[in-house]
């Protein structure tokens, strides 16, 4: 028994944020039905693939789901979506709400046939503000919450985006939290509700939560900006033969390291004495560490740091991450056979549970792989499914026998 066994999710999301979130629910045992347009989720064609529509990014965002093709712009496609929604617990989408209303799939329309539905919109901006109707994607969100300017402020050559879809991932986790919160309320009360998870506000909370600093107060006690995070020297430390990653924050960690390198008296220096002092004088502190780490090899420093119980590790590349001894020891990389894509490298759910562990029961589906199967489950006959396929409402996947 998995934690969300018996919970059905109708997933109208695409790209990264929504599919990442619904995959987490699928890993926890929810039945996730991925609704795709006839051309499929755009992410299917990003990157190399052994067969059409099964790119690596799509594979890592859409396991534990079934795929149904529905052209929601056709009345028959909308009607099929509503029939599915009538038997779902969570209905989630990530287009603008105005588009959902035009499709006839607004909260009011869905709740009319399923009052207990948890109707969740992953939107770009809160719908009560002036940006409500604007489109939003990861790069835009990073820029609008000041992340590129933080790179420049920290001494970089200019503004730049974090080289991964961090906004999609960060807000995707917030989306999971919202869906699970709505589900708990439904299980307690029987009540459904509409939930809105805006990317902009969610990301702004994350950035400002770190960087408000003196601007928390009225009047301000100082400008926004966390000095340590904005130090140009906050980076992996160069060693005699490479780099090492280490993070020292509390007094115990500093005391242990300084004793290990024969400089315990440095803790008495006013710039090193406590967290506040080291934060204010972070340039001097990082300068000391930069010089110190160059005196030994990476392996030597890892031995010293781990004996001192200082958080530390190697600086990986994408390539070397696949060889990490810990990830391989815990079985993080799973080689599995996909019926269309062949052998694939699956990343297992990272959390460990003592009673109801998440699991991977199916790899990412091909486009419309389960269209006929799913339509049959909500009462469509074989002839009706064939007619819908002929009209381009659904895929031409072989319908199940009725």
Rosetta blueprint (number, residue, H / E / L):
1 X L
2 X L
3 X L
4 X L
5 X L
6 X L
7 X L
8 X E
9 X E
10 X E
11 X E
12 X E
13 X L
14 X L
15 X L
16 X L
17 X H
18 X H
19 X H
20 X H
21 X H
22 X H
23 X H
24 X H
25 X H
26 X H
27 X H
28 X L
29 X L
30 X L
31 X E
32 X E
33 X E
34 X E
35 X E
36 X E
37 X L
38 X L
39 X L
40 X L
41 X L
42 X H
43 X H
44 X H
45 X H
46 X L
47 X L
48 X L
49 X L
50 X L
51 X L
52 X L
53 X L
54 X L
55 X L
56 X H
57 X H
58 X H
59 X H
60 X L
61 X L
62 X L
63 X L
64 X L
65 X E
66 X E
67 X E
68 X E
69 X E
70 X L
71 X L
72 X L
73 X L
74 X L
75 X H
76 X H
77 X H
78 X H
79 X H
80 X H
81 X H
82 X H
83 X H
84 X H
85 X H
86 X L
87 X L
88 X L
89 X L
90 X E
91 X E
92 X E
93 X E
94 X L
95 X L
96 X L
97 X H
98 X H
99 X H
100 X H
101 X H
102 X H
103 X L
104 X L
105 X L
106 X L
107 X H
108 X H
109 X H
110 X H
111 X H
112 X H
113 X H
114 X L
115 X L
116 X L
117 X L
118 X E
119 X E
120 X E
121 X E
122 X E
123 X E
124 X L
125 X L
126 X L
127 X L
128 X L
129 X L
130 X L
131 X L
132 X L
133 X L
134 X L
135 X L
136 X L
137 X L
138 X H
139 X H
140 X H
141 X H
142 X H
143 X H
144 X H
145 X L
146 X L
147 X H
148 X H
149 X H
150 X H
151 X H
152 X H
153 X H
154 X L
155 X L
156 X L
157 X L
158 X L
159 X L
160 X L
161 X L
162 X L
163 X L
164 X L
165 X L
166 X H
167 X H
168 X H
169 X H
170 X H
171 X H
172 X H
173 X H
174 X H
175 X H
176 X H
177 X H
178 X H
179 X H
180 X H
181 X H
182 X H
183 X H
184 X H
185 X H
186 X H
187 X H
188 X H
189 X H
190 X L
191 X L
192 X L
193 X E
194 X E
195 X E
196 X E
197 X E
198 X E
199 X H
200 X H
201 X H
202 X H
203 X H
204 X H
205 X H
206 X H
207 X H
208 X H
209 X H
210 X H
211 X H
212 X L
213 X H
214 X H
215 X H
216 X H
217 X L
218 X L
219 X L
220 X L
221 X L
222 X L
223 X L
224 X L
225 X L
226 X L
227 X L
228 X L
229 X L
230 X L
231 X L
232 X L
233 X L
234 X L
235 X L
236 X L
237 X E
238 X E
239 X L
240 X L
241 X L
242 X L
243 X E
244 X E
245 X E
246 X E
247 X E
248 X L
249 X L
250 X L
251 X H
252 X H
253 X H
254 X H
255 X H
256 X H
257 X H
258 X H
259 X H
260 X H
261 X L
262 X L
263 X L
264 X H
265 X H
266 X H
267 X H
268 X H
269 X L
270 X L
271 X L
272 X L
273 X L
274 X L
275 X H
276 X H
277 X H
278 X H
279 X H
280 X H
281 X L
282 X H
283 X H
284 X H
285 X H
286 X H
287 X H
288 X H
289 X H
290 X H
291 X H
292 X H
293 X H
294 X L
295 X L
296 X L
297 X L
298 X H
299 X H
300 X H
301 X H
302 X H
303 X H
304 X H
305 X H
306 X H
307 X H
308 X L
309 X L
310 X L
311 X E
312 X E
313 X E
314 X E
315 X L
316 X L
317 X L
318 X H
319 X H
320 X H
321 X H
322 X L
323 X L
324 X L
325 X H
326 X H
327 X H
328 X H
329 X H
330 X L
331 X L
332 X L
333 X E
334 X E
335 X E
336 X E
337 X E
338 X E
339 X L
340 X L
341 X L
342 X E
343 X E
344 X E
345 X E
346 X E
347 X E
348 X L
349 X L
350 X L
351 X L
352 X L
353 X L
354 X L
355 X L
356 X L
357 X L
358 X L
359 X L
360 X L
361 X L
362 X L
363 X L
364 X L
365 X L
366 X L
367 X L
368 X L
369 X L
370 X L
371 X H
372 X H
373 X H
374 X H
375 X H
376 X H
377 X H
378 X L
379 X L
380 X L
381 X L
382 X H
383 X H
384 X H
385 X H
386 X H
387 X H
388 X H
389 X H
390 X H
391 X L
392 X L
393 X L
394 X L
395 X L
396 X L
397 X L
398 X L
399 X L
400 X L
401 X L
402 X L
